[in-house]
Amino acid sequence: ELEEVIYMAQPKGYEVKGKEDMVCRLHKSLYGLKQSPRQWYIRFDTFILKQGFHRNSYDACVYWKQSQKGTYIYLLL
């Protein structure tokens, strides 16, 4: 999901006749969009935190979780 409003030109081959000068408003992130990696990370982070993992305070790409047996699981993104 996008946090801001983003418009793009109509893709070649998909232009609407008579409305070639109009643009498309995006509701979801597209692959190759500058915001795509950030949106992917936010979605991943939300999901992994709901699974009981904790984010490392020194490196936001390291997650950890302690199992019931006392062992640790480390996830490096």
Secondary structure, DSSP 4 states (H G I P E B T S, - for coil): --SS-EEEEPPTT-PPTT-TT-EEEESS--TT-TTHHHHHHHHHHHHHHHTT-EE-SS-TTEEEEE-TTS-EEEEE-
